[in-house]
């Protein structure tokens, strides 16, 4: 099997469907455009493009990436061919205010002289 160097939008949709907090596809495709439905991802309603919410969107997208990576890697026998771009989150201790700091890392490769991004193995 060839090394996995990226995820597909379908794989993220499958992770979203499997996630009990989402339960449905978050990406749709029409023509040559892939659209992310932020309301489906976050469960939040928005009133304007000026609304805040990017931190939540990025956290939840990154979480789905990690879940999709885990699923995809189950079918890869050689560990050197598994995608390693989305390692598990690191969680801090709860603060007195009941908040937990979560660190997210994403590792990618940027080929020189190319307008593309590839995952790591």
One Martini backbone bead per residue (centre of mass of N, CA, C, O) as a GRO file, in nm:
protein
  121
    1UNK     BB    1   0.099   0.034   0.018
    2UNK     BB    2   0.062   0.357   0.018
    3UNK     BB    3   0.130   0.637   0.144
    4UNK     BB    4  -0.015   0.856   0.367
    5UNK     BB    5  -0.061   1.230   0.297
    6UNK     BB    6  -0.382   1.244   0.340
    7UNK     BB    7  -0.706   1.373   0.347
    8UNK     BB    8  -1.046   1.360   0.306
    9UNK     BB    9  -1.357   1.490   0.309
   10UNK     BB   10  -1.495   1.217   0.350
   11UNK     BB   11  -1.339   1.136   0.607
   12UNK     BB   12  -1.449   1.374   0.773
   13UNK     BB   13  -1.744   1.304   0.740
   14UNK     BB   14  -1.723   1.028   0.879
   15UNK     BB   15  -1.631   1.145   1.151
   16UNK     BB   16  -1.881   1.324   1.196
   17UNK     BB   17  -2.092   1.097   1.193
   18UNK     BB   18  -1.948   0.938   1.439
   19UNK     BB   19  -1.998   1.185   1.602
   20UNK     BB   20  -2.216   1.251   1.865
   21UNK     BB   21  -2.202   1.583   1.828
   22UNK     BB   22  -2.292   1.561   1.516
   23UNK     BB   23  -2.398   1.312   1.296
   24UNK     BB   24  -2.290   1.464   1.027
   25UNK     BB   25  -2.223   1.609   0.752
   26UNK     BB   26  -2.005   1.906   0.671
   27UNK     BB   27  -1.966   1.841   0.372
   28UNK     BB   28  -2.006   1.975   0.041
   29UNK     BB   29  -2.089   1.917  -0.318
   30UNK     BB   30  -2.064   2.162  -0.597
   31UNK     BB   31  -1.925   2.117  -0.870
   32UNK     BB   32  -1.615   2.286  -0.756
   33UNK     BB   33  -1.740   2.295  -0.451
   34UNK     BB   34  -1.646   2.306  -0.111
   35UNK     BB   35  -1.852   2.293   0.185
   36UNK     BB   36  -1.873   2.431   0.507
   37UNK     BB   37  -2.080   2.353   0.789
   38UNK     BB   38  -2.066   2.518   1.080
   39UNK     BB   39  -2.326   2.437   1.226
   40UNK     BB   40  -2.274   2.131   1.217
   41UNK     BB   41  -2.001   2.139   1.367
   42UNK     BB   42  -2.099   2.324   1.634
   43UNK     BB   43  -2.426   2.397   1.677
   44UNK     BB   44  -2.428   2.689   1.585
   45UNK     BB   45  -2.558   3.007   1.557
   46UNK     BB   46  -2.559   3.265   1.310
   47UNK     BB   47  -2.575   3.628   1.207
   48UNK     BB   48  -2.266   3.677   1.107
   49UNK     BB   49  -1.947   3.715   0.973
   50UNK     BB   50  -1.861   3.871   1.257
   51UNK     BB   51  -1.861   3.632   1.414
   52UNK     BB   52  -1.753   3.435   1.648
   53UNK     BB   53  -1.559   3.088   1.614
   54UNK     BB   54  -1.276   2.984   1.518
   55UNK     BB   55  -1.167   2.817   1.755
   56UNK     BB   56  -1.388   2.601   1.741
   57UNK     BB   57  -1.356   2.515   1.450
   58UNK     BB   58  -1.057   2.428   1.465
   59UNK     BB   59  -1.083   2.221   1.689
   60UNK     BB   60  -1.299   2.037   1.548
   61UNK     BB   61  -1.143   1.980   1.291
   62UNK     BB   62  -0.888   1.861   1.425
   63UNK     BB   63  -1.037   1.631   1.565
   64UNK     BB   64  -1.137   1.495   1.303
   65UNK     BB   65  -0.858   1.444   1.185
   66UNK     BB   66  -0.765   1.248   1.404
   67UNK     BB   67  -0.995   1.042   1.365
   68UNK     BB   68  -0.944   0.986   1.063
   69UNK     BB   69  -0.651   0.896   1.087
   70UNK     BB   70  -0.703   0.651   1.266
   71UNK     BB   71  -0.884   0.502   1.064
   72UNK     BB   72  -0.690   0.493   0.820
   73UNK     BB   73  -0.446   0.352   0.976
   74UNK     BB   74  -0.579   0.067   1.022
   75UNK     BB   75  -0.506  -0.020   0.702
   76UNK     BB   76  -0.197   0.014   0.785
   77UNK     BB   77   0.078  -0.180   0.831
   78UNK     BB   78   0.297   0.033   0.782
   79UNK     BB   79   0.405   0.281   0.988
   80UNK     BB   80   0.562   0.451   0.757
   81UNK     BB   81   0.258   0.495   0.601
   82UNK     BB   82   0.144   0.663   0.812
   83UNK     BB   83  -0.032   0.915   0.931
   84UNK     BB   84   0.120   1.211   1.136
   85UNK     BB   85  -0.026   1.509   1.139
   86UNK     BB   86  -0.243   1.419   1.396
   87UNK     BB   87  -0.187   1.433   1.694
   88UNK     BB   88  -0.257   1.422   1.995
   89UNK     BB   89  -0.368   1.584   2.243
   90UNK     BB   90  -0.288   1.827   2.497
   91UNK     BB   91  -0.360   1.831   2.846
   92UNK     BB   92  -0.433   2.018   3.101
   93UNK     BB   93  -0.507   2.154   3.389
   94UNK     BB   94  -0.741   2.262   3.574
   95UNK     BB   95  -0.871   2.546   3.661
   96UNK     BB   96  -1.041   2.744   3.882
   97UNK     BB   97  -1.246   2.811   3.625
   98UNK     BB   98  -1.268   2.531   3.449
   99UNK     BB   99  -1.015   2.523   3.261
  100UNK     BB  100  -0.864   2.378   2.961
  101UNK     BB  101  -0.569   2.322   2.811
  102UNK     BB  102  -0.514   2.289   2.450
  103UNK     BB  103  -0.290   2.115   2.244
  104UNK     BB  104  -0.211   2.163   1.896
  105UNK     BB  105  -0.082   1.957   1.631
  106UNK     BB  106   0.061   2.015   1.300
  107UNK     BB  107   0.208   1.815   1.041
  108UNK     BB  108   0.397   1.929   0.757
  109UNK     BB  109   0.471   1.954   0.407
  110UNK     BB  110   0.675   2.188   0.203
  111UNK     BB  111   0.724   2.211  -0.105
  112UNK     BB  112   0.938   2.334  -0.305
  113UNK     BB  113   0.801   2.513  -0.559
  114UNK     BB  114   0.505   2.459  -0.428
  115UNK     BB  115   0.136   2.470  -0.410
  116UNK     BB  116   0.155   2.271  -0.136
  117UNK     BB  117   0.037   2.011   0.095
  118UNK     BB  118   0.180   1.762   0.316
  119UNK     BB  119   0.197   1.498   0.488
  120UNK     BB  120   0.306   1.277   0.738
  121UNK     BB  121   0.516   0.963   0.832
   0.00000   0.00000   0.00000
